[in-house]
Amino acid sequence: MSAPEASARAGVRHVYCLCAEWCGACREWRARFDALAAAHPRWRFHWIDVDAHEDVLDVLDIQTFPVLLIAQDGAPLFCGPVQPQQPAVERLLQSLREPVAGLDPAAHRLLDLLQMP
Protein backbone atom coordinates (compact mmCIF):
# COMPACT_ATOMS: atom_id res chain seq x y z
CA MET A 1 0.00 0.00 0.00
CA SER A 2 1.37 3.41 -0.92
CA ALA A 3 1.77 6.19 1.64
CA PRO A 4 -1.24 8.17 0.27
CA GLU A 5 -3.42 5.05 0.40
CA ALA A 6 -2.34 4.34 3.97
CA SER A 7 -3.03 7.90 5.09
CA ALA A 8 -6.42 7.85 3.37
CA ARG A 9 -7.33 4.73 5.37
CA ALA A 10 -6.01 6.08 8.66
CA GLY A 11 -8.79 7.10 10.98
CA VAL A 12 -11.49 5.24 9.06
CA ARG A 13 -13.96 3.80 11.50
CA HIS A 14 -15.60 0.47 10.75
CA VAL A 15 -18.93 -0.42 12.32
CA TYR A 16 -19.85 -4.10 12.05
CA CYS A 17 -23.37 -5.09 13.02
CA LEU A 18 -23.72 -8.79 13.77
CA CYS A 19 -27.32 -9.88 13.39
CA ALA A 20 -29.42 -12.81 12.27
CA GLU A 21 -31.98 -12.71 9.49
CA TRP A 22 -34.40 -14.76 11.60
CA CYS A 23 -34.28 -12.15 14.41
CA GLY A 24 -37.22 -9.72 14.26
CA ALA A 25 -35.33 -7.03 16.21
CA CYS A 26 -32.47 -7.28 13.70
CA ARG A 27 -34.79 -6.94 10.72
CA GLU A 28 -36.37 -3.85 12.28
CA TRP A 29 -32.94 -2.44 13.17
CA ARG A 30 -31.60 -2.74 9.62
CA ALA A 31 -33.23 0.46 8.29
CA ARG A 32 -31.96 2.50 11.25
CA PHE A 33 -28.47 1.00 10.86
CA ASP A 34 -28.53 1.97 7.17
CA ALA A 35 -29.61 5.50 8.20
CA LEU A 36 -26.59 5.71 10.51
CA ALA A 37 -24.38 4.65 7.62
CA ALA A 38 -25.87 7.38 5.42
CA ALA A 39 -25.31 9.95 8.17
CA HIS A 40 -21.61 8.99 8.44
CA PRO A 41 -20.31 8.58 4.88
CA ARG A 42 -16.66 8.71 5.97
CA TRP A 43 -17.10 5.59 8.09
CA ARG A 44 -17.64 2.06 6.78
CA PHE A 45 -20.72 0.18 7.96
CA HIS A 46 -20.97 -3.60 7.53
CA TRP A 47 -24.05 -5.77 8.06
CA ILE A 48 -22.98 -9.30 9.04
CA ASP A 49 -25.60 -12.05 9.03
CA VAL A 50 -24.18 -14.58 11.49
CA ASP A 51 -26.03 -17.42 9.77
CA ALA A 52 -24.18 -16.64 6.54
CA HIS A 53 -20.89 -16.18 8.45
CA GLU A 54 -21.07 -18.90 11.09
CA ASP A 55 -17.33 -18.58 11.75
CA VAL A 56 -18.04 -15.45 13.83
CA LEU A 57 -20.01 -17.64 16.23
CA ASP A 58 -16.85 -19.69 16.79
CA VAL A 59 -15.06 -16.54 17.95
CA LEU A 60 -17.72 -14.68 19.93
CA ASP A 61 -20.41 -16.11 22.17
CA ILE A 62 -23.43 -14.02 21.14
CA GLN A 63 -26.26 -14.12 23.65
CA THR A 64 -28.44 -11.37 22.17
CA PHE A 65 -28.73 -9.27 19.01
CA PRO A 66 -27.68 -6.88 17.67
CA VAL A 67 -23.98 -6.92 18.50
CA LEU A 68 -21.74 -4.10 17.32
CA LEU A 69 -18.02 -4.29 16.73
CA ILE A 70 -16.60 -0.82 16.25
CA ALA A 71 -12.98 -0.50 15.14
CA GLN A 72 -10.59 2.18 14.00
CA ASP A 73 -7.07 1.88 12.63
CA GLY A 74 -7.21 -1.91 12.96
CA ALA A 75 -8.07 -1.85 16.67
CA PRO A 76 -11.42 -2.66 18.23
CA LEU A 77 -12.93 0.18 20.24
CA PHE A 78 -16.16 -1.54 21.29
CA CYS A 79 -17.65 -5.01 21.01
CA GLY A 80 -20.96 -5.95 22.56
CA PRO A 81 -24.71 -6.01 22.37
CA VAL A 82 -26.57 -2.74 21.96
CA GLN A 83 -30.14 -1.62 22.17
CA PRO A 84 -31.35 -1.23 18.58
CA GLN A 85 -32.09 2.45 19.04
CA GLN A 86 -30.52 4.90 16.65
CA PRO A 87 -29.95 7.78 19.15
CA ALA A 88 -28.23 5.48 21.65
CA VAL A 89 -25.94 3.98 19.02
CA GLU A 90 -25.24 7.46 17.63
CA ARG A 91 -24.09 8.60 21.10
CA LEU A 92 -21.90 5.50 21.39
CA LEU A 93 -20.31 6.16 17.99
CA GLN A 94 -19.61 9.80 18.87
CA SER A 95 -18.22 9.04 22.32
CA LEU A 96 -15.65 6.39 21.36
CA ARG A 97 -12.12 7.69 21.29
CA GLU A 98 -10.29 4.76 22.92
CA PRO A 99 -11.12 1.11 23.49
CA VAL A 100 -13.80 0.51 26.09
CA ALA A 101 -12.39 -0.78 29.39
CA GLY A 102 -12.84 -4.51 29.78
CA LEU A 103 -13.18 -5.10 26.05
CA ASP A 104 -13.73 -8.79 25.29
CA PRO A 105 -10.38 -10.25 24.11
CA ALA A 106 -12.32 -12.06 21.38
CA ALA A 107 -12.96 -8.66 19.77
CA HIS A 108 -9.46 -8.69 18.25
CA ARG A 109 -9.94 -12.17 16.79
CA LEU A 110 -13.38 -11.21 15.47
CA LEU A 111 -11.99 -8.06 13.84
CA ASP A 112 -9.21 -10.07 12.18
CA LEU A 113 -11.81 -12.53 10.87
CA LEU A 114 -14.11 -9.84 9.51
CA GLN A 115 -11.28 -7.95 7.79
CA MET A 116 -10.14 -11.01 5.85
CA PRO A 117 -10.88 -10.80 2.11
N, C-alpha and C positions, 0 to 999 in steps of 0.2 A: 504494500500500500504506500502510495506517495505521501509526502508530508502534507500537501493540501487536502488529500482525502482523509488523512488521519485527523487533521484539525477540524475538518467539516463534521466528522463523526463525534468528536469530543463534545461532551456535554449533552449528547442526545439521550433523552430519557425513553426507556421502553416500559410499557405497561402491558403485562400479560394477564389476561383474565382467563382463569381456568374454570370451566363450566361443563355442564352435561346437557345435551340436547333434550333428554327426558325430563329435566328439572324445570318445572313451571316458573320458578323464581328466576332462573337463568334466562329463559326465553323472554320473560318480561323485562329483564335487565338489559338485554342486548341493544335495544333502541337507545336507552340512556347512555350505555357504554359508547355506542357509535356517536352520540351527540358530544360526549367528552372528547372523543378523538377529533371531531370536527372543530371543537373549540380550542384544541391544542395542536395545530398542524405541524409544529416543529418537533413534536414527540411522536413516537411510533407506538401504536396500539395494536395488540395482537389478541385475537379471540382463539382460545385453545379448547376444543371439545375433547375432554379427557377420554371419551369412548373411542375417538379416532386416534388418540395419542396415549394409549394405555401405559406407555413407558413412564409417563409422569407419575402414575399411581405407584410405580415401583420406587420412586424417589421420595414422594411426599405423601403422608397419610392424611388424606382429605376427609374431614368429618362433616363439613357443610359447604355449600356453595353460596355465592361465588367466592373464589380465592383469587387475590391479586398478588402478583409478583411484580414489583417495581424496581427497575435497575437503571443505573447510569454509569457510564464509563466502565462497563463490564463488572460492576459490583452491585449486588442486591442491596436495596435500601429498605425494602419492606416485603414481607411474605406472610400472608395470612388471610383468613376469611374477613369479609367486609359486609356491612349491610348494603344491599343493592339500592342505595339512595344517592342520586347524583350529587346533591350538595355536600354530603358527608365525604364522598370519595374525592370531590373537588378540593375540599379542605385538606384532606390527606395528601393529595398530589402537591398542593401549594406549600405544605408545611415541611415536606421531606427535604432535608439538606444533607443529612448523614444517615447511615444505617440505624434502624431502630434498635434500641438496646434489647438484648435477648433474642436476636434474630435467629430463627431456626437454622442450624448448620446445613440442613438439606437445601436451603435456598440457593447456595452456591452450586450444588450439583444440579438442581433443577434449572438454573440459569444456563449452565453449560449445555445441558440437554436441549433446551429450547433454542439456543443460538446455533446449534449444529445445522449445517445445510441440509 
